Amino acid sequence: MRAVPQAWTRDTIVPADWTVTLTDTAQRELLAVRNEIRRAPLPTFLLEPKDFALDACRAVIEEVRRVAQSGPMFAVLDRLPMAEITRDEAIQLYWLLSSLLARPVAQKITGQMFYDVMDTGAKLKPGSGIRPTVTNVDLRFHNDNSYNETPPDYVCLLCLHPAMQGGVSQVMSVATVHKALEDRHPELMPRLYRPFWYDRHAEHHPGEPTTFAAPIFERAADGTVKARLALSEIHAGYALRDERMDNETTAALAAVQSVFEQPELHVELAFAPGQIQFVNNRATGHARTEFVDFPEPERKRHLVRLWLRDAGKRGYRG
C-alpha cells in the first residue's frame, strides 16, 4: 500500500488504502479453527491465538496494524467466510483475529467484553447510561469512551447484518479535524486543549462523580494529536452539572461541529456481513448515519464491538 498522510481528506485516499484482504490461506486457517472448536468447544473468552495455527492470519493482522498505525489510521478487513460459519462462530473467530492486534478489554464497568451495536428502542437522556450505539439515531463523529481515563487503543466492529436503509459508517482523521480548526479557528485552539465536562454514561460506582473532565485535544509524547471527540457527551456533561457553558466553550464546540459537517473531510463505508472495521481510536473519529431496520428481528442491523488496549489492566478503568 502507498503512504497516506495522517491529515487525509476524501479526495486523497481510496478504498485500497484502508482495505485489507483476508487471504484464502487465512480463511482456511480460520475454518480449521472452527472445526477444532466444534470438536472441543470452549467459551469464547478462553480462546487464545497461541493455541491455534494462525500464521497467515497473523500476517493479515500485521497489515491491519500497519494501516491502522501509519496509514489512514483505520482498516477494513474483508472478510470472514460467513456462508461457512454460524454467527456464534463468526464472533469466536473475530475474537481471535482481534486478539492478534491487541488485548480485548471491558467495555462497561460490569466487565462486559462484547457490545452489541443494534437498535433496542432505547431513548437517550443525560446520565441514563444509555449509549447512542443501542439506538438508531445519527451518531456524530466521536472517539469511543472519551469519558474515561483509559479509552481503548482500537475499536473493532464486526458486521453480522447491515440495516435495510442507512447505518452508513463514516470515518474522519483526527489530524484533519485538528488542521481544519487551526486554519479556520486559531483563536479557539487553546480552549480545545483545556478540559470539558463529559457525561460518564453511568459507568461509575454509586456516589462517584457522574462527569469526567478532559480536553478534546492533547499531544502525545511523539508530538501527534490525540482526541476525545464526543460532543453529545460534553453537552450532556454540562447538563448533568447544571452548569452553563461560557461563550468560548460554546464557540469551540460549534467550531468542531462545523468541521464534522464538511463531507469532503470524511469517507463513508458500507458494511457487508463478515467485514471487520478496525479503528485507531484516538486518531480517528467515527460516525454513523441514522438507519431503518428490516422488519424481521433476525435481519436487524447488528454489529459486534470489541475494544482493544494493551496498556494497563483489562477492566473498564484499566
N, C-alpha and C positions, 0 to 999 in steps of 0.2 A: 504494500500500500504506500501511497505517496505521503509526504509530510503535510500535515494540516495545521494551520495556525490555531492557537487556543481561542483567539477572538475571531471565530469564523462567523459568516452570515449564510443565509440560504443560498446565495449565488456562488459561494466559494467552496462548498462541499457537495459531494454527490453520494448516492447510496453506497457505492463501492468503498467509500471512506469509512463507513460505520458497520457494514455487513460482514460478518464472519460466518463462513460455511461450516456446518457440522459435517465433516467429510464422511464418505461411505465407510471408511475404516473405523472412524469414531462411532458411527451408528451401529456397526456390527459389534463393537465392544459393549455398547450400551444394551443391545439386545442379549448379549451373553450375560451381562449383569442381571437383566430381567429374568432370564432363565434360572440363574443361581438363586435369586430371591424367591422365585416361585417354588423351587425345591426346598429351600430353607428360609422361610420368611423371618424378617426382623422388623422391629419398629423403625420407622424412617430415621429417627434421631440417633440410632445406633449404627447407621450405615456410614462407613468411612472409606474414602478413596483408596487408602493404603491396602485395603482388604480385597481389591479387585484389580484386574489387568486393564489399565486405562491409559496406556502410553499415548495413543492417538488423541484421546480426549484431553490429556494434559497439554499436548501441542496446540490443540484448538483453543484451550483456555488461556494459554500463554499469548496467543494472538489477541484474544479478547482483552487481556491485561494491557498489552501494548497500545491497543486502540483507546482503551479507557483511561490510560495514564499519559500518553503522549500524542494521541491522535485527536479526534474531535471530543474526546472525554466521555463518550458513550458508545456502546456497541450493541448490535442486534445479532444474536446467534440464530442461524437459520438451518435447520430446525429439528426438533425431536420427531421421530417416526410415529406420529400419533395413530396411524392406521394399524400399527402392530402392538400397541400397548394400551392399557387401560388408563383412565385419568389418575388413579392412585399410583400406578407405576410411573406415569409421567412426572408426578410430584417427587417420587423417590429418586428418579434419575436426575431431575432438576436439582435436588438437594446435593447429590454427589458432584455434579458439574460445578455448582456454585461454591461448594466446599473446596474445590481446586483453586478458586480465585482468592478466597479469604474465608474467615470463620463466621458461620451464621451466629447471630446474636438475637436476644429477646427484643420483641417489638412493642411489648407492653410491660408494665410494672408487675403484672401477674406471671411473667415468664413466657408468654405466648411467643412461639417461634415463627409460625406461619401466619400470614394475614390474608384473608380472602377479600379481594377488592371487587365488590359487587354491590348492587343497589339492594338495600334491605328495607327501603321505605322510610328510614330514619330521617329526622329533620335536624338541621344544625342549630345550635344555641350555645352562646359563650358559657364555658365552664361545665358543659354537659358531659364532656368526654366523648361525644360523638364526632368521629372524624369524617371529613368530606369524602373519603375513599369508600364509605359504605352508603353513599347516596349516588344519584345520577346527575348531580349538578356539574356545571362547568368548573374545573379546577384551574385557577390561575397559576402562573409559574411559581415553583417553590422548591426548596430543598427539604427532604424528609427529616423529621424530628429536629427541626431548628430550635425547638423549645426545650432542649435537653443539653446537658453539658457534653454528652458523648454521642453526637449524631453518627450514623453509620458511614463507613467509607464508600460502600457501594449499595445501591438499591437495585434489586433484581425483580423482574416481573415475568412470570410465565403465563402466556395466553392459553387458556383452555377453551374459551369460546369468545368471539367478538360480539359486539352489540348488533342489533338489527339496523340501527341508524346512529351515527355519531360515535362518541367514545374514541375519537382520534387522539393518539398520543402526540405530544409536541415537546421538543427539547430546544433549549437555548443555552449558549455558552455564558457562564458567569463572567468570563473575561470580556465578552461582547457587551453584556449589560453594564459592567463597570466602565468600559471605554465610552459607551454612549452617554452615560451620566457625566463622566469627566468632560466630554466635549460640549454637552448641552446645558449642564447644570453644575459647573465647577464650584459655585458658591455653596452648594448643598453637600458636597462630598464630606466635609468634616462631620456633619450631623450623622451621616450614614456609618461613620466609624465610631459613633458613641452609642451606648445601649438604648434599646427599645424594650418595652414590656411585651412578652409573648404569653398567650394562654397556654397552659401546660396540658390541656385536654384531659384534666383529671388524672393524669399519670403521676400521682404522688400519694403519700400516705396521709391519713386524717391528721389535720392540724398543721400540715405543711403549707407553704405558700402556693397559691393557685396560679401564680405567674412566674415567669423566668426572665431575667434581664440579660441581653446580649446585643452587640452591634449587628447590623446587617452585613457589613464587610469587615474583614480583618486580613492582615498579611501573614502568610505562613513564613517559616524560617527561611525558605528558599526564595522569598520575595513574591510568590504567586498569591493571587487574591482568592480567599475562601469566602463563601457567602452563607447567610442564613435567610434566604428568601422565604417569607411566609407572611404576606400582607394580611391575610384573613386572621391569622393568629395574633398579629400585632394589634389590629383593630379590636379584636375580642379581648386581648390582654388589658388594654386601656379601659374597655367597658367593664371588665371584671373589677378593676381597681376604682371604678367610678372617677377616673382621672381624665381631665380634659387635655387633649394634645395641644401643645403650643403651635404657633404659626409655622415655625421652622420644621417641626416634626411632620405636620400635615403636608407641607410643601415637599418634603423629602419623600414621603410615601407616594404622593401623587406623581412625582418625577419617576420613581421606579415603575409605577403602574403605566405611565405613558410609554416607557420603553417596552414593557410587556406587550403593548397593543400594536407594535410595529411588526407586521407579518414577515417583512424581509429579514428580520433578525433571528428567526427560528425555522426549524424544519418540522414537517409532520410525518408521522409513521403510522401506517395502517397495520395493526396487529393481525397476524394469522395464527390459527391454532398450532401450538408447538414451538412458536418463536419465543425467545427469551431476550428481554432487554436488560442490559447491564449499564447502569448509570454511575459515573463518578460523582457521588452525591454533592460534595461541597463545591465542585467545579462546574456543575451542570444543573440548570433549573429545568424542571419538567412539569408538564401540564397535561390537561385532558379536556376535550370538548364535552359538552352535555350530550347525553345519549338516551336512546329509546330501546328498550329490551324487546326481544321476541316474546310472544305471549306464553310459550311453553317454558316451564321452570328449568328444564334441562338445557335450554338454549339461551339462558340469561348470560349477559356479559360476565365473564368470570376470569379474573387474573389472580394468580397466587404470588404474593410478595415475600421476599426474603430480604433481610438486612445483613450485611457483612461488615465486620470490623475486626481487625487483628489486635488492636491495642486494647489494654485494659481487660476487664472480666467480661463474661458473656451475658451478664444480667443487663437489664434495661438501662441502668445508670452507668454501666461499665466499670 
